[in-house]
Amino acid sequence: MSSVVVIGGTSGIGREIARHRAGRGDEVVLTGRDAHRADTVAKEVGAALGLGLDLSRPHEIAGALTEVGRVDHLVLVGVSRDDNRVTEYDIDAAIHLVTLKLVGYTEVVHALRPRLHDDSAIVLFGGQAKERPYPGATTVATVNAGMTGLVHTLATELAPVRVNAVHPGVVGDSPFWSDKPHEALIARTPTGRLATMRDVVDAVDFLLGNRSVNAVNLSVDGGWLLR
């Protein structure tokens, strides 16, 4: 049994990771911005504990994690959807997302560092907007690209703790994408199918479990970037 912390585990892929690991018998702590929802989801998926934690408020992160003990596996999934363009730049929205992912993720690792050990593993979440931006992805593409640098510096500084990242493409059955048209996206994907939440969960398991995989930025997109 492993102790697993899922930051951003109340919905979508984060919830699936928490549910999957709890179902395997692991001791799971999940977090979400709303403490009541985090507690409710924890009970629903069989997690040991649900905590309120807002990644965009990094000064409060350490206090929110005081109940967390030893950490074998840490998964940082939390994200905020952002539509921001240079032509109509929303500075507050940009600061929120940059703080959430680049500062918030790093502060979680900082706060939990004393509870990690030599065999611990961390997985960060980026995304393929870093490689194929779209109109409105000004900040999203930037912070997802920043995950690559963050993986490298954390893997260096925290060694022998392993640090990797997963960069999903379009996840067809996720809450954000499930009700959107998929035909054109599938046509551009060599596998002829979009990634699923289960595919992403499997990728996270691989990155956490393989003790020789370190400082890797893993794409989970069916080869979508080839076309």
Long-range contacts (C-beta under 8 A, 24 or more apart in sequence): 1-25, 1-26, 1-27, 2-26, 2-27, 2-72, 2-73, 3-27, 3-29, 3-69, 3-70, 3-71, 3-72, 3-73, 4-28, 4-29, 4-71, 4-72, 4-73, 4-74, 4-75, 5-29, 5-30, 5-31, 5-68, 5-71, 5-73, 5-74, 5-75, 5-112, 6-30, 6-31, 6-47, 6-75, 6-77, 7-31, 7-53, 7-55, 7-74, 7-75, 7-76, 7-77, 7-78, 7-105, 7-108, 8-32, 8-55, 8-76, 8-77, 8-78, 8-79, 8-125, 9-38, 9-41, 9-47, 9-50, 9-75, 9-77, 10-34, 10-37, 10-38, 10-41, 10-50, 11-41, 11-175, 12-77, 12-174, 12-175, 12-176, 12-197, 13-77, 13-125, 13-168, 13-171, 13-174, 13-197, 13-200, 13-201, 14-75, 14-77, 14-78, 15-41, 15-45, 16-197, 16-198, 16-200, 16-201, 17-75, 17-77, 17-201, 17-204, 18-42, 18-45, 18-47, 19-45, 19-46, 20-201, 20-205, 21-73, 22-46, 22-47, 22-48, 26-73, 29-67, 29-68, 31-64, 31-78, 55-99, 55-100, 55-101, 55-104, 55-105, 55-108, 56-80, 56-96, 56-99, 56-100, 56-104, 58-99, 58-103, 58-104, 58-107, 61-104, 61-107, 61-108, 61-111, 62-107, 62-110, 62-111, 65-108, 65-111, 65-112, 68-112, 68-115, 69-115, 70-115, 70-117, 71-112, 71-115, 71-116, 71-120, 72-117, 72-119, 72-120, 72-121, 73-120, 73-121, 73-122, 73-123, 73-208, 74-108, 74-109, 74-112, 74-116, 74-120, 74-121, 74-122, 74-123, 75-122, 75-123, 75-125, 75-204, 75-208, 76-105, 76-108, 76-109, 76-122, 76-123, 76-124, 76-125, 77-125, 78-104, 78-105, 78-125, 79-125, 79-127, 81-176, 82-136, 82-139, 82-140, 83-136, 84-136, 84-137, 84-138, 84-139, 84-140, 85-135, 85-136, 85-138, 86-138, 89-138, 93-139, 94-138, 94-139, 97-139, 97-140, 97-143, 98-139, 98-142, 98-143, 101-143, 101-144, 101-146, 101-147, 102-143, 102-146, 102-150, 105-150, 106-150, 106-154, 109-154, 109-158, 113-158, 116-158, 116-161, 117-161, 118-160, 118-161, 119-160, 119-211, 120-161, 120-162, 121-161, 121-162, 121-163, 121-164, 121-207, 121-208, 121-209, 122-154, 122-158, 122-161, 122-162, 122-163, 122-164, 123-163, 123-164, 123-165, 123-166, 123-204, 123-207, 123-208, 124-150, 124-151, 124-163, 124-164, 124-165, 124-166, 125-165, 125-166, 125-167, 125-168, 126-165, 126-166, 126-167, 126-217, 127-167, 127-168, 127-169, 128-167, 128-168, 128-169, 128-219, 128-221, 128-224, 128-225, 130-167, 131-167, 131-225, 132-224, 132-225, 147-217, 148-217, 151-215, 151-216, 151-217, 152-215, 155-214, 155-215, 156-215, 162-211, 162-213, 162-214, 162-215, 163-214, 163-215, 164-207, 164-213, 164-214, 164-215, 164-216, 164-217, 164-218, 165-216, 165-217, 165-218, 166-200, 166-203, 166-204, 166-207, 166-218, 166-220, 167-217, 167-218, 167-219, 167-220, 167-221, 168-195, 168-200, 168-220, 168-221, 169-194, 169-195, 169-219, 169-220, 169-221, 169-222, 169-224, 169-225, 170-194, 170-195, 170-221, 170-224, 171-195, 171-196, 171-197, 171-199, 171-200, 172-196, 173-197, 185-224, 188-224, 188-227, 189-221, 189-222, 189-223, 189-224, 189-227, 190-222, 190-223, 190-224, 190-226, 190-227, 191-222, 191-223, 192-222, 193-222, 194-222, 195-220, 195-221, 195-222
